[in-house]
Amino acid sequence: MAGHLSTVRPDDLLTPVALGASVAGEVHNVRGGGSLGEGADLCEAVRVALPVADFTLSRAGYAVLLVEAAVARGWSEEDNERVIPVVPGPRPAPAPVERPAAPVPAPRPSTGEAGR
């Protein structure tokens, strides 16, 4: 969570929405990506364990508090990982494939009969 806050718009002020989204993203990752809404208790436990949110701090400033709190609880900085997965950009278009031209059918022979 600290890694995300310190690399994605680190100079922006921390907001309640950003903090809530980071907590939800972390719980989502820990639960293996499940989205059935069963992580509310875990989200609440994470919120209780977080340092008090000071919304006058930048996102990077709060990330420092997160790392300090994590280290105080026995975690190392290497345990940090991104909260929100990176969405890949659009794939490049495939290279055009040279295809042989379809044969043009010969004209129908004229029978000399009037149309039906």
Phi and psi in degrees as GROMACS dihedral restraints (atoms count N, CA, C in turn):
[ dihedral_restraints ]
;  ai    aj    ak    al  type     phi  dphi    fc
    3     4     5     6     1   -63.9    20    10
    4     5     6     7     1   -38.3    20    10
    6     7     8     9     1   -61.7    20    10
    7     8     9    10     1   -41.7    20    10
    9    10    11    12     1   -65.3    20    10
   10    11    12    13     1   -48.8    20    10
   12    13    14    15     1   -63.8    20    10
   13    14    15    16     1   -30.2    20    10
   15    16    17    18     1   -88.2    20    10
   16    17    18    19     1    -8.2    20    10
   18    19    20    21     1  -115.1    20    10
   19    20    21    22     1   -24.6    20    10
   21    22    23    24     1  -104.1    20    10
   22    23    24    25     1   109.8    20    10
   24    25    26    27     1    49.0    20    10
   25    26    27    28     1    55.9    20    10
   27    28    29    30     1   -63.4    20    10
   28    29    30    31     1   -24.6    20    10
   30    31    32    33     1   -88.3    20    10
   31    32    33    34     1    -9.5    20    10
   33    34    35    36     1   -69.8    20    10
   34    35    36    37     1   153.2    20    10
   36    37    38    39     1   -69.2    20    10
   37    38    39    40     1   145.4    20    10
   39    40    41    42     1   -66.2    20    10
   40    41    42    43     1   136.2    20    10
   42    43    44    45     1  -122.2    20    10
   43    44    45    46     1   157.4    20    10
   45    46    47    48     1   -58.8    20    10
   46    47    48    49     1   -35.5    20    10
   48    49    50    51     1   -65.8    20    10
   49    50    51    52     1   -45.4    20    10
   51    52    53    54     1   -62.9    20    10
   52    53    54    55     1   -40.5    20    10
   54    55    56    57     1   -65.9    20    10
   55    56    57    58     1   -45.5    20    10
   57    58    59    60     1   -62.7    20    10
   58    59    60    61     1   -40.6    20    10
   60    61    62    63     1   -66.6    20    10
   61    62    63    64     1   -37.0    20    10
   63    64    65    66     1   -66.4    20    10
   64    65    66    67     1   -41.9    20    10
   66    67    68    69     1   -63.2    20    10
   67    68    69    70     1   -47.4    20    10
   69    70    71    72     1   -62.6    20    10
   70    71    72    73     1   -39.7    20    10
   72    73    74    75     1   -64.7    20    10
   73    74    75    76     1   -41.2    20    10
   75    76    77    78     1   -64.8    20    10
   76    77    78    79     1   -43.0    20    10
   78    79    80    81     1   -64.2    20    10
   79    80    81    82     1   -40.6    20    10
   81    82    83    84     1   -57.6    20    10
   82    83    84    85     1   -46.3    20    10
   84    85    86    87     1   -64.7    20    10
   85    86    87    88     1   -43.2    20    10
   87    88    89    90     1   -64.8    20    10
   88    89    90    91     1   -35.7    20    10
   90    91    92    93     1   -81.7    20    10
   91    92    93    94     1     2.7    20    10
   93    94    95    96     1    82.3    20    10
   94    95    96    97     1    22.8    20    10
   96    97    98    99     1    87.9    20    10
   97    98    99   100     1     6.5    20    10
   99   100   101   102     1   -66.3    20    10
  100   101   102   103     1   145.2    20    10
  102   103   104   105     1  -131.9    20    10
  103   104   105   106     1    39.3    20    10
  105   106   107   108     1   -92.0    20    10
  106   107   108   109     1     8.9    20    10
  108   109   110   111     1    76.4    20    10
  109   110   111   112     1    15.2    20    10
  111   112   113   114     1   -92.2    20    10
  112   113   114   115     1     7.4    20    10
  114   115   116   117     1   -97.0    20    10
  115   116   117   118     1    11.1    20    10
  117   118   119   120     1   -60.5    20    10
  118   119   120   121     1   -42.8    20    10
  120   121   122   123     1   -64.7    20    10
  121   122   123   124     1   -40.6    20    10
  123   124   125   126     1   -67.3    20    10
  124   125   126   127     1   -39.6    20    10
  126   127   128   129     1   -59.3    20    10
  127   128   129   130     1   -43.1    20    10
  129   130   131   132     1   -64.7    20    10
  130   131   132   133     1   -39.9    20    10
  132   133   134   135     1   -63.7    20    10
  133   134   135   136     1   -38.8    20    10
  135   136   137   138     1   -65.4    20    10
  136   137   138   139     1   -45.6    20    10
  138   139   140   141     1   -59.1    20    10
  139   140   141   142     1   -38.9    20    10
  141   142   143   144     1   -65.7    20    10
  142   143   144   145     1   -35.8    20    10
  144   145   146   147     1   -79.2    20    10
  145   146   147   148     1   -16.7    20    10
  147   148   149   150     1   -71.1    20    10
  148   149   150   151     1   151.5    20    10
  150   151   152   153     1   -63.5    20    10
  151   152   153   154     1   155.6    20    10
  153   154   155   156     1   -58.1    20    10
  154   155   156   157     1   130.9    20    10
  156   157   158   159     1   -79.2    20    10
  157   158   159   160     1   122.5    20    10
  159   160   161   162     1  -108.0    20    10
  160   161   162   163     1   106.1    20    10
  162   163   164   165     1   -79.7    20    10
  163   164   165   166     1    11.0    20    10
  165   166   167   168     1   -96.1    20    10
  166   167   168   169     1    -4.9    20    10
  168   169   170   171     1   -86.4    20    10
  169   170   171   172     1   154.7    20    10
  171   172   173   174     1   -74.2    20    10
  172   173   174   175     1   166.7    20    10
  174   175   176   177     1   -60.0    20    10
  175   176   177   178     1   -41.1    20    10
  177   178   179   180     1   -66.1    20    10
  178   179   180   181     1   -37.3    20    10
  180   181   182   183     1   -62.9    20    10
  181   182   183   184     1   -41.5    20    10
  183   184   185   186     1   -69.5    20    10
  184   185   186   187     1   -32.0    20    10
  186   187   188   189     1   -60.3    20    10
  187   188   189   190     1   -38.1    20    10
  189   190   191   192     1   -61.7    20    10
  190   191   192   193     1   -43.4    20    10
  192   193   194   195     1   -62.6    20    10
  193   194   195   196     1   -38.7    20    10
  195   196   197   198     1   -62.2    20    10
  196   197   198   199     1   -44.8    20    10
  198   199   200   201     1   -63.9    20    10
  199   200   201   202     1   -43.5    20    10
  201   202   203   204     1   -61.2    20    10
  202   203   204   205     1   -42.4    20    10
  204   205   206   207     1   -67.0    20    10
  205   206   207   208     1   -38.8    20    10
  207   208   209   210     1   -66.3    20    10
  208   209   210   211     1   -43.4    20    10
  210   211   212   213     1   -63.1    20    10
  211   212   213   214     1   -38.9    20    10
  213   214   215   216     1   -64.1    20    10
  214   215   216   217     1   -25.1    20    10
  216   217   218   219     1   -96.0    20    10
  217   218   219   220     1     7.3    20    10
  219   220   221   222     1    99.1    20    10
  220   221   222   223     1     3.8    20    10
  222   223   224   225     1   -88.0    20    10
  223   224   225   226     1   154.8    20    10
  225   226   227   228     1  -108.9    20    10
  226   227   228   229     1   161.7    20    10
  228   229   230   231     1   -63.2    20    10
  229   230   231   232     1   -22.9    20    10
  231   232   233   234     1   -69.9    20    10
  232   233   234   235     1   -17.5    20    10
  234   235   236   237     1   -77.7    20    10
  235   236   237   238     1    -8.7    20    10
  237   238   239   240     1   -76.3    20    10
  238   239   240   241     1   141.4    20    10
  240   241   242   243     1  -145.0    20    10
  241   242   243   244     1   164.5    20    10
  243   244   245   246     1   -61.4    20    10
  244   245   246   247     1   143.5    20    10
  246   247   248   249     1   -88.1    20    10
  247   248   249   250     1   -46.6    20    10
  249   250   251   252     1  -102.6    20    10
  250   251   252   253     1   122.1    20    10
  252   253   254   255     1   -62.6    20    10
  253   254   255   256     1   150.2    20    10
  255   256   257   258     1   -83.4    20    10
  256   257   258   259     1   128.5    20    10
  258   259   260   261     1   -85.7    20    10
  259   260   261   262     1   124.3    20    10
  261   262   263   264     1   -66.5    20    10
  262   263   264   265     1   152.2    20    10
  264   265   266   267     1   -72.7    20    10
  265   266   267   268     1   177.3    20    10
  267   268   269   270     1   -64.0    20    10
  268   269   270   271     1   146.1    20    10
  270   271   272   273     1   -75.8    20    10
  271   272   273   274     1   146.9    20    10
  273   274   275   276     1   -68.0    20    10
  274   275   276   277     1   149.3    20    10
  276   277   278   279     1   -66.5    20    10
  277   278   279   280     1   143.5    20    10
  279   280   281   282     1   -65.4    20    10
  280   281   282   283     1   150.9    20    10
  282   283   284   285     1   -66.2    20    10
  283   284   285   286     1   140.6    20    10
  285   286   287   288     1   -64.0    20    10
  286   287   288   289     1   142.5    20    10
  288   289   290   291     1  -101.6    20    10
  289   290   291   292     1   128.3    20    10
  291   292   293   294     1   -73.3    20    10
  292   293   294   295     1   119.3    20    10
  294   295   296   297     1  -116.1    20    10
  295   296   297   298     1   141.7    20    10
  297   298   299   300     1   -66.8    20    10
  298   299   300   301     1   146.2    20    10
  300   301   302   303     1   -67.2    20    10
  301   302   303   304     1   144.3    20    10
  303   304   305   306     1   -71.2    20    10
  304   305   306   307     1   141.6    20    10
  306   307   308   309     1   -65.7    20    10
  307   308   309   310     1   142.0    20    10
  309   310   311   312     1   -89.3    20    10
  310   311   312   313     1   126.2    20    10
  312   313   314   315     1   -68.4    20    10
  313   314   315   316     1   149.1    20    10
  315   316   317   318     1   -71.7    20    10
  316   317   318   319     1   152.4    20    10
  318   319   320   321     1   -64.3    20    10
  319   320   321   322     1   151.2    20    10
  321   322   323   324     1   -70.6    20    10
  322   323   324   325     1   142.9    20    10
  324   325   326   327     1   -69.6    20    10
  325   326   327   328     1   145.5    20    10
  327   328   329   330     1   -80.5    20    10
  328   329   330   331     1   132.4    20    10
  330   331   332   333     1   -96.5    20    10
  331   332   333   334     1   -14.0    20    10
  333   334   335   336     1    80.0    20    10
  334   335   336   337     1     4.0    20    10
  336   337   338   339     1   -92.9    20    10
  337   338   339   340     1   150.2    20    10
  339   340   341   342     1   -73.4    20    10
  340   341   342   343     1   153.1    20    10
  342   343   344   345     1   -63.0    20    10
  343   344   345   346     1   154.4    20    10
